[in-house]
Amino acid sequence: MIANFLSKIKNEAFRLELLPCYDIEKERESFKKFEKGVEVQSDKELLQFCKIISNFAGQGKKIIKVHVIPKRLTNYLRFEIETGYLPQSKAGAEIYLIYSDMYKNLLAENFNPIDFWIFDNKAVIELIYNKEGKFLRERMIKDKGLLELYINLKNNLVKNAIPLNEWLNKNLP
């Protein structure tokens, strides 16, 4: 479902990532290498996604991602920033980070979203993961009132989150 929506965006696709760790089978070996200090090469899927991002940027389309992070990064988040976000950012994606306490302050009352994508402010797809961060399924949000809550959250996140490069300059040696 996501690939279909992504291929049809006219202006932007937005992704919110909330988990401190995702259990992605194809990343396991790379993550183990990363933890041992071994340089990790980008896989074909990431390179393909970076090419899509670059093509979109050339057409004036945006891929925007915000990841909610704790004050102290997990090893997985360091891995994701270095091996995923940096190449995506270089390809033209807008990547932001926001601390979890600030994120909680942006939520509307009684609104506790899970990971999601928004496509052109018209479609929301939630991503459902188990407690270990393993992807289970997607769910399309059809309620217009809920769609508005997601769009407002997206707008507030982009306004308040820290651009990746700015965060890196302040937080990494």
N, C-alpha and C positions, 0 to 999 in steps of 0.2 A: 504494500500500500504506500509506504513512504517513498520508495523509488519512483513510483508512478506520479505522485504529487510533486516530488522534487524535479522530475523531468519537465513538468508543466508550469513551473513558477514564472510569473511575469515580473515580479519585483524583488521579493525576498522570501527566504525560508529562515525561520528562527528555531533554535533548539535550546531547551533548558535541560541541564544535567545536574541532578541532585545527589547522586551517590558518591561516596568517597572511594568506591572501588567497583568496577564492573568485571564480571567473570565472563570473559570472551575467550572461547576456546582457542581461536587462532592467535591470540595475544599471549597465551600462557608461557610459551617458550621464550618469546622476546622479553617478557616481563622478568622471567628468571635470570636471563642474561643481564638485563638492566640492573637488577638488584646486586649482581656480582661485579658490576662495573664494566661489563663488556659492551662495546658500542653496538647499538641496534640499528639495523638497516630498515628503511621503510618497506612495507610489504606492497604487493601489487594493488591490493584494494585501496590502500591509502594513497598511493600514487595516482590511481584512477580518480579518486575523489578529489584530489588536489587539482587534477586536470579539469574536472567539472567546475570546481570553484573558480579557477583561472578563466575558463570560458565564460562563466556567468559574469565575472567581474568585467570582462571585456564587453559584455552586452549591457552593462549597467545594473545587473542583478546582484543581490547580496545574499550571502550565507552568514548568518549571525549566530554565535553560540555564547551562552553564559553558563558557567559552571559554578555552583555554590560550593565553597570550600571552607574547611575548618581553619582556625588560626594557625595550626601546625599541619602542614601537608603530610598526607600519607605517602608512602613510597609509590603507590599506584598513581596518585595524582602527579607526582614528579615525573613519572614515566609518561603519563598521558600528555602533560605539558611539553616535555622534550621531544617525544616521538610522534605525537599526533597534532597538538595545537600549533607548535612552531611551524611545521611544514604547511599546515592549512592556512595559517596567518600569512606566510610568505606567498601563498598562492592567491591571496586576496580575501580570505574570510575575516570577518570581524569577530575576534575572540575576546571575551570579557570574563573576569573572575569577580566574585562577590563573596564576602564572608557571611557565614551562616546567620550570625546575629543580625546583620543588616538585612539579609534576605527576609528573615522572619518579620521584620518591621514593615516590609513592603506588601505583605499578604493582606488581602481583604479579609474581613471577619468571616470566620467559618469556611475559608477557602484554603485547602491544603492540597495543592496539585502534586502530581507525580511527574516524572520526566515526560516531556512532550515536545512535539514539533508544531509550529504554526506556519501555514503556507499562505502567503499574500493576505494575511489577516482575514482569511475566509474559511480556513479548515484547520482544525486541531486534531492531532492524533497523539493520544497518550501512549506511552511505552511502559509496559508492565514488566517488572523484574521481581525475582524472588529476593529473600533476605540476603543471599550471598551475591547478589548482583547479576544473576543469570537471567538473560532475556527470556520472557515467557510468551508475550503476544502484544499486539497493537490494538487500540480501541479508538474508534472515531467518535468525537464529541459532536453531537448534533443539536444540543440545546443552545439556542441563541444567547440566552442570558449567561450561560457558562462560557460561551465563546468570548463574550465581552470581558468577562473576568480574566481570561487568559491573555487577551490583547492588552488590557490595562496593565497586567503584571509584566508582560513583555516590555511595554513602553517604560515602565518604572525601572525595570532591571537594566535596560540599556542606558537610561539616564544616570543610574546610581552605581553601576558596576565599574570596575577598573579595567581599562584596556590591557590586554595581555602584556604588551611590551612595556607599558608603564609599570605594571605590577612586577615584572621581571627586573626592571631597573632598580626598583625600590627594595626588592626582597631577595635577590640572588647576587652573590659576589661576582 
